Amino acid sequence: MDRNAGLALTAMMAAQVAIAMAVMTVPVLAPQIAAEIGVKASQVGLYSAIVFSGAIAFTSLAGSVVGRYGSVRTTQIALLLAVCGLTVSLTGWLPALLVGAFAAGMGYGVATPAASHLLARTITPKRRGLAFSIKQTGVPLGGFLLGLTVPVVTAYHGWVWGVTTVIGFLLVAICAIQPVRQRFDNDRDPTRRIRPAETLAAIAMVLADSRLRPLALASFVYAMMQLSLFTFYVVALVERGGLDPVTAGVTFSIMHVGGMIGRPFMGWISDRVLPARPLMSLVGFGIFLCGLALAALDESWSTPLLWAVSLGVGIIVAGWNGVYISEIARIMPGDQVGRATGGVSAFTFLGVAIGPAVFSAIVGVTGSYDQAFLTVGTAALIPALLLLRRPGEPSV
C-alpha cells in the first residue's frame, strides 16, 4: 500500500471511529439518561430510529456533497454535525435529544460515501475488500472505546460528562484530518450543485441494477440486527443478564472487539477466498444463529460464556459492512462509487432505523428480549437465500 493509500485509510478510519462513537453514545448511556429524564431505557430504540432517519435523509446526497467539497471536507462536515447533535443532547430535554439524534444521524449518513469515494481513488482493486473492511473496523473500534471509557466517566461524573467526552473526541478528529485535505480534495468541483433530486437518482440507480439490489436488501436486513444489538445490548445485559452498567459496558466492548476482528477478516476472505455475494449469504445464516444464541441470554450465564458469545456475535453481526461497500466499488465506475454507495446506504440506514424501532416494539408487546433477538435474527435468512442466486438470475 503506497503512502497516499495509507494516509487516506488512516484518516477515514479515524473519522469512522469518532462518528460511530457519536451515534452509540446515548444508547450506551440509556440506563443512566433514562433514569434522569423519566423514560424507559427500552425506548432508546426511538432515539436510534431518529438517528438513522437523519442518515437516510443525507446519505443519498453525499455524491453531490463530495463532488462539491471533496471527501475530507465532507467528512469534517459529518463530524461537525455529530458535535452539534450531541451538544444539543446535553440539555437532557427529550425533544432536544431527538433533534440531536437527527443531526448526528445526518453526519453518520454522509461519512461512509465520502470515505468510499476517497478509498476507491487511492486503493488498488485487489486490496479493496481488506481496505474497506479495515476502514469499517472504525465502527466496532468506536464502540469498544466508548464501552471502556464513557460508562466509567459517567459513573463518576454523570452522563453529561460522558457525552462531553465524546464531543471532545469528535473535535480532535476534525482537526486531525485537516492536514490531508489539500492532498485528497483536489478533485472537487466548487460549481457542483447539491440537489434534493440526487436522493431519488441514487436510489433509482440501486433499484435498476441487478448487482446492487441484493446488496441493498442484505444490508437493510443485516443492519436491522446489527443496530438492534448495538442499541439494546447494554440494556439487555443489565435488565436480563443481571449485570451492573460498568460490567455491561465492558461486555459491550468485547462484542465490538469481535467486530474489529471480523471486519478485516471478512475483507481478506472476500479478496482471497470467497467472493462478496456468497460471503454475504453466509453472514445471513450466521446472523440467524446469533439470534438463537442471544435469545437464550439470562442471569445463569457465566462471565466467560457471556464474553465468548459476545465476541462471536460481534464477529458475525458486525463483520460484514466493509465487504458490501468494497463490492459496490468493484462493480461501479469510479465516478459513480459515491452515488451508488449513498443509494445502497439509504437502504442500510433504513434497516438501521427500522430495526431498533421494531425491536423496541417487540419488547414492548412481549416483554421479552429473547423473542426480539430471535425475530430480527430470523429475518436475515431471506437475503441469505437470495444471495445464493447469481446476479440477474430470475426468481423462481
Number of C-alpha atoms within 10 A of each C-alpha: 11 9 9 16 18 14 17 24 21 16 23 27 24 22 31 27 25 29 32 24 29 28 29 21 24 24 24 27 25 25 21 18 20 19 11 11 11 9 14 12 20 24 20 24 24 18 25 29 26 25 29 31 24 26 29 29 19 24 34 31 27 29 28 21 27 29 24 20 20 24 33 28 23 23 29 23 19 27 31 21 22 31 25 17 27 27 18 19 22 17 12 15 11 15 12 17 21 20 20 27 30 27 29 30 31 27 31 30 30 31 29 25 31 29 27 27 24 24 24 23 17 20 21 14 15 12 16 25 31 24 29 29 28 25 27 30 28 26 27 31 25 27 30 25 18 28 29 19 18 24 25 19 17 18 14 10 11 16 25 18 16 23 23 18 17 23 25 12 18 27 16 15 23 21 10 14 20 14 11 15 16 11 13 19 19 11 14 17 15 11 9 13 12 15 10 13 10 20 22 12 16 25 22 13 17 24 16 10 12 15 18 22 19 23 25 24 21 28 29 25 27 32 27 27 32 24 26 27 26 23 27 24 24 29 26 22 22 19 18 16 19 16 18 12 23 19 19 23 29 21 26 27 27 26 30 33 24 26 32 27 21 28 33 24 18 28 31 20 17 27 19 13 11 14 15 25 24 17 21 27 21 18 25 29 20 21 27 23 19 23 25 18 17 23 18 14 18 16 14 10 13 11 13 9 10 20 18 16 20 24 23 21 27 29 25 24 30 32 28 27 25 28 30 26 26 27 22 23 25 16 13 16 12 14 14 17 25 33 30 29 32 31 30 31 28 29 25 26 28 23 30 29 28 25 27 31 23 20 27 24 17 19 18 14 9 11 12 16 25 21 19 26 26 21 19 25 29 20 19 28 22 15 24 27 14 17 21 14 15 12 15 11 9 8 6 3
